[in-house]
Amino acid sequence: MTCDTSSSGCGLEKLESLSDDSITEISENWNGFCSASEALLKGSGDLSFSDELVMRAKNLCKHGLASLVEQHFLRCIEEIFERNGARRFWNYFESYRNAAPSETNKDPILEEEIQQVICKALEEISSQKQFQEKCLLLLARALQSYEEDKLQGQANPDSTRVYLFSKYQLIVSSVLLASLPHHFPGILHWYFKGRLEELSSIAAANSEDEDELGMDDKMDLDEKSKLPYKCGDMDSDINHKYAVFSENNKLVKNIGMVVRNLRNIGFTSMAEDAYASAIFFLLKDKVHDLAGDDYRSSVLESIKAWIQAVPLQFLRALLDYLGDFTSCNDPSPGLKSPLASHPSLCYSGTGIPSEGLVRWQLRLEYYAYETLQDLRIAKLFEIIVDYPDSAPAIEDLKQCLEYTGQHSKLVDSFISSLRYRLLTAGASTNDILHQYVSTIKALRTIDPAGVFLEAVGEPIREYLRGRKDTIKCIVTMLTDGTGGNPNGPGSSGDSLLEELNRDEESQESTTVDDDINSDEKQAWINAQNWEPDPVEADPSKGSRYRRKVDILGMIVGIIGSKDQLVNEYRVMLAEKLLNKSDYDIDAEIRTLELLKIHFGESSMQKCEIMLNDLIDSKRTNTNIKATIKHQPQPEQRDLDVSLDNLNATIISSNFWPPIQDEAVNLPEPVEQLLNDYAKRYTEVKTPRKLIWKKNLGSVKLELQFEDRAMQFNVTPLHASIIMQFQDQKKWISKNLAAAVGVPVDVLNRRINFWISKGVLAESMGADSADHAFTLVETINDTGKSGTIDGGCEELLAGEDDGERSVASVEDQLRKEMTVYEKFITGMLTNFGSMALDRIHNTLKMFCIADPTYDKSLQQLQSFLSGLVAEEKLEFRDGMYFLKK
């Protein structure tokens, strides 16, 4: 007799009290039991040794060796299962160690072969396990019979069987998992993925057939998905989808058999992980396929409808086949899967409760929301560029974020995209501002309170503060009639300011309606629904319930002060008004009225006076010309110009920005015309007098040559230059500059306009420093003649050399700050070095008399940077020093 004496509880200590006959009997029964066990378990279905096994087991139990019998039989089962079951099972998959299908390498033949191998291997090992369970049941009955005889029927009839089968199940799982190949979970994943794709194709084909037959009453998937998914209220289409899967019971049955066999060998979690990963993989592909790069349509409802129509119906059919559905009338449901734990909700209108499917629906919908959210966040920059056409994608993203709560992911990802793609030297300030406005419009849909918009917009604002042309671009964007989006739809005459005003009016009307319809009950409901701001919120901005997104306020916040924006608008308005050839200022008046709404009338008072000057100019001009008709006119010479051809813009210089004054000698007839106009103005507006800014305005010219005529609209200086060639066809640059009254370098810069138009030709003079300019009477190389309209664009081209009618804000600031230069030089002489803040505070403290220091820290920094550029100061380590 052989026995492992190290095993606890084997009963060998009882042999010491036995007689020789009893020992001989035990030895014979033990040897017989071992032989019967070996023969029975190796019999592969042969139960001929079962009687002997039962008899020997009972005889050994009589001597108190029941535990020894149990341990030996379980050890024999383990050895044989490991040798004949597990080893053969894993050998089926050994050849696929490096040949499993992949996403980039799909082989239908290989997938079919793997499917057959999985089914065959699982059936074989399940069959062997079933036989071993029969053998184990024989032993359990023998042991149970002995216990009943010993305890006279008081023993639990199932305790021994339950114990042995639980030990056996543990042995099977342990043996298989101990030798589990690393590629087996991947094989299971691709098996379930392939079967799910096949079922999805069947469902899609049936859906297409129904559309062709008109069975769905012309209701598409998106429309169906909008119906409520409640118990008893499910659309009949969902039940039909389930019928589609039920009709394909062969495929579902094959999948169910694989899952059942995997559960049978202890791979329950592995099986659920495999088909769960396959479902999520298929769902991810579906989300990517539906979403794509089309942002002009919503896809969220379509995705939810597909979840209802394919994965959930597959799971319903699978769990139904496996018996995981539980009934409300069953007091002890006998659960088989953690996905079907307790009956709670009815599903798909069937009246059969299954919490498993409810959990699956929540898992799948959350995964779909998160996947779509990640897709939209990754492409948020492109989505905002296309806004408002991409509004449906923004709405989808809003719903996803409300479901997942991952707003911080949006903030971090979008800020990263902005730094990499927008906030670079290659992007123009105008493009950055338009993108900023689009970002505000889009994100206020997602976050009406502006909590996350503050975090996203801060890098853009910080970057724009470092650009010199930011203020100018902001003013242009507010007033140029592109609506904040040059590529957007709508009227091109609507400025961003008008758009913002319409938005504000609609918000105010909504607020009024809300106030009318609100009552104490609604206020109580709002109080109950109150939630604190997220941790990302800026506490200085107030609660989300008291805050609204103010686009204009956020744009002005870039500059830091509305006064700077008003000053820039004033300069731009002056430039626009001075370049007008008529008195049409309706658009400017409309813009001014909108600005007064946002910035107040006092801030825009000077701009209003500027517009009134043009209105008065039109009236005065009309009155002066009216006096001509009642007075006798002297006979005009050929070169004289009539007052009817002159329109004057008369400005109140105290309320206009500083005007650039440039000396220029106008032709004598034009000078006489201006003098006559000024004389008549004095008669009408006594005692006022006119002081002409001769370099400003525009002149309409028609130049007639021997073979052509050309029309231009140019500045007075350009007109004065070309008029000199009326009597003299060729000029030297220094003589022409003296005749016009401008420096030679200014002349050379301005005369290039006429050279580029083919009116003048340039050649070298006798002196290398001189240039000769000759009038081109004929064009011999082309032979073309006719009338060419120069157009207003030629005037703009002439102004493109950097000359402006009005001093820029920077020039004005530099001129105003010049008075403080001596103060700054004195401070640095006394203190050696000073930081920007200290210089600013010192100037505010001591410069209280006229002129009072009222500049901002940013304006002072800009002035000091100019002094550094002029090498009057040095800047090191945040400190300013005098240049040595």
VENDA-V260596 format. One record per helix or strand of 2 or more residues. SS is the DSSP state (@ for helix, = for strand). FROM is the first residue (numbers start at 1). LEN is the number of residues. If there is no record, write none. Layout:
# VENDA-V260596
ss: {SS SS}
from: {FROM FROM}
len: {LEN LEN}
This chain:
# VENDA-V260596
ss: {@ @ @ @ @ @ @ @ @ @ @ @ @ @ @ @ @ @ @ @ @ @ @ @ @ @ @ @ @ @ = = @ = @ @ = = = @ @ = @ @ = =}
from: {12 20 50 66 108 159 184 221 236 249 268 300 311 355 380 391 407 429 451 470 496 520 539 551 562 586 605 643 653 668 699 709 716 730 733 744 760 771 787 792 809 833 836 857 873 879}
len: {6 22 13 29 44 20 30 5 12 16 24 10 12 24 6 14 15 18 15 10 22 9 3 9 17 14 25 3 3 17 6 6 8 3 8 13 5 5 3 10 23 3 11 13 4 4}
